[in-house]
Amino acid sequence: MDKELFKKICDEVIGNERISMGIGTLGEKSLHCVLKNYYDLNTQNHEIKINGYVADIFNGHEIIEIQTQGFNRLRKKIPVFLNCYPLTIVYPIPYIKWIYWIDPETKKVSPPRKSPKKGSPYMIFWELYKIKNYLTLPNLKFKIVLLNIEEYRFLNGWSKDKKKGSSRYDRIPTDIVDEIYIAGPDDYKLLIPDTLDKEFTSGDFHLASGLSKNTSSIALNILNYVGCIERIGKKGHSILYRRKN
């Protein structure tokens, strides 16, 4: 992780537009563009066609895909890419997020409001479930990137304050906080909270991870599938899990 390089790329990609004109002339994929340049400064390696699909980055020996959401979109790409080269999927997660609201008529931008929720690496489980059958394939890797982000949204939702159901205009990264590298099935143990005992239930995982109960069940399904945990019985009405060494 190189904070100085990341900040430099943010400044180059975003420029001064967000300061001088609020939302300025920012595009819809600032986050994607920053990460693509951060993981490979050589723009000649960007947007390379491989067997009918376009890779975000191909450096001659590895493919890197920046996927901000919707891993289901990767289902067709993954087997094609892995048949040629190792594949790393980069998944950004907002750690601290500041929200700006844009009036779609006047284009005025509100002062920022800090979101009360902090992001965590565990948020990737929902996306991993969409490509579960690929997770144990050789040479499929993940980089979970925690970022501080400014999010711009239009006040065009269906609620009285126009916020619920609103559409997002852009997400602008301002700082890189952490990277978690999943290079193989054994590394998924990095996504098990340290505060958990060796044996635990779905409820314990829910409290330790901060995920919803539904997403906690999905997380345990993934961790069991890749072999990081195992089911060993029941504790009351709950399934009891144990970490594998």
N, C-alpha and C positions, 0 to 999 in steps of 0.2 A: 504494500500500500504506500503510495507516494502522494502525500497531501499537497505538497507544493506543485507537483505536476498537475494534479487534479484541479487546483485553484487556477493555474495558468490556463488550462484548457477551457474551464468555465468562462474565464474572462474573454478568451479569444472567440469562443463560439457564441456567447450571449452578447458580448460587447457592452456598450453603454446604453442600448436602446431601452432596457427596462427602467433605467434611472431617468433618462431624458424625456421619455414619452409614456411612462407607465407601462403599458403592455407593448408599446412601440410596434415594431414589425416582426416580432417573434413568430416563428413557425410553430407547428403543432407538435414537433418532435424534438424539442431542445434536449430533453433528458437522453433520448436515444442517441442523438448526435454527439453529445458530450462523452458518453460512455464508449461510443465507437472510436472516438479519437483518443480517449484515455488508454484503451486496451491495444490500440495500434495507431501510432502517429503517422504511419505511412499510408496516405490516402489511396495509393495505388493498390493497396490490399483490401480496399472497401468495395462492397457490392460486387462480388465476384460470382459469376454464374458457374454452377457445378451440377452437371447431370440434370439440367432443366429447372433447377432451383437457385435462387440468389442467396448467397451467404453474406452476412453483414461484414465479416472479416475472414479472409483466407490468406495466411502468411506463408504458404508453401508446405507446411507440415501439420497445421491444425486449423479447424474451422471454429469460429467464435460467433455465436448468435446472441444478440441483445434482445431479450424478451421481457417487455415491461408488464405484460399481462397475457392471459389466454394461451396457456401451454397447449391447449387442444389444437391450436394452429400449427403446431410443430409435428403433429403425428405423422404426416406424410414425409416431411423433411428428414426426420431423425434417421430412419433406416437407410435412406439414400445417402446422406452425409456420412454415416458411420461405415458404410460399405467402402468409402473412399479414404477417410481420414478420421482421427480423433475429433470429437466434438465437445466444446465447452459452451454451456448455456449460462449467460449472465442474467441474473434476476435482481433488479434494484428494489429495495424496500425503503420507503420514507421512515427515517428515525424520528427527527423533529420536523414538523411541517407547519409552515406559515401560510395561511389562506388569504388570498386577495379576491374580492368580489368586483366584477366588472359589470357596469350598467350597459346593456347591449345597445341602448339608444344614444346615450351621451358619451359612451366609451370612458367614463370616469372610473377610476379604480379606488376601491376603499382602502383605508389603512389596514395593515396586516393583523390577523388574529391567529394566535398560536393554538394549534390543535391540542386538546388535552391528552390525546392518545399518542404513545410512543410506539414506533415499529420494533419488531423483533424478527430474528431469523426464522422463527417458527411459522411465520406467515406464508412461507413457501409451500407448506404441506398441501394446501388447497389446490395449488397449481400442479404439484407433483402427482396428485391423484389422477389428473387428466392424462398423464403419460406413464402410469404405473407400470405397465407391461414392459417398458423400455429401461427401467431404472437399474436393472442388474446387468445390462449389456456392457461388454468391455468397451473402454474408451469413451464412455459418456460421463462427462463431468459437469459440475455446477459451481458457479461463483455467486454467492449471495452477497450483495453489496448494500450496506446500510448507509443512507445518505440523508443529509439535511436538505430540505427541499422547500421552495416557494411554489405554491400551487395557485394558479389563476383560474377562476370559475365565473361563468356568466350567470347573472341573476335572471334566469329564464325558467326556473322550476315551476312545479304545479302548486306548491304550498303558498300560503299567504305572504310569507317573506321572500318567496321566489327561490329559496335555497334547496328545498327537497326536490329531487328530480332534476337538478340543474346539470348543465353540461360543462365539462372541463375544457378549458382553452389550452393550457400548457402547464407543464411541470418543469421548473428550473432548478437544477441541483446547485447548491452553494458550498457544500463540504462533504468529504467522504469520511465516514465514521469508523467503519470496520468492513472486513471481507472475511467470509467463511468459505473455505474451499472444500468441496465434496468431490474427491477424486476416485471414489469407489464405494462399494456397499458398507465397508467398515467405518467410513467417515461419517455416515449418518448418525453415529452416536454423538456427534457434535450438536445434534438437534434434540438431544435429550437434556432437559434442565438439570444442572448440577445439584439442585436442592432436593431432587427426588431420591428416595431410598432405592436400594437394589431391587426391591419388590414394590410394586405400586399398582394402583387401579387407574381407570380412565378419569375418575374424579380427581385423583391426586395429580395427574398430568394436566388436567384442566386448570387447577389452582396454581400449579408451578409455572405453566407456560403463559397463562393469561389468555389462551384461546377459548373460543366458545366450546360448549360441550360437544356440539356436532363436529367442529373442526378438530377437536382433541381426539375423537373417535377415528377420524380420517388419518390423523397423524400416527396413531397407534397401528392402524391398518398398514400404513406405509412402512413403519419401523419394523413391524413383524414380517412384512413381505421381503425386505432387504436383509433380514437376519440379525438385526441389532438387539431385538428383544424376543421373548418367547412367552406364550401363554402357559401358565403352570397350574391353573385351577381357578377357584373362586374365593372371593372375600365378601361374604354376605351375598348380595345379589349381583355383585360386580365381578367381572373377569379380572384375575390377578396376573400381572405381567412381571417378568424378571429381565434385567439387563443381561445380555450375553457378554462374556469376556472376549 
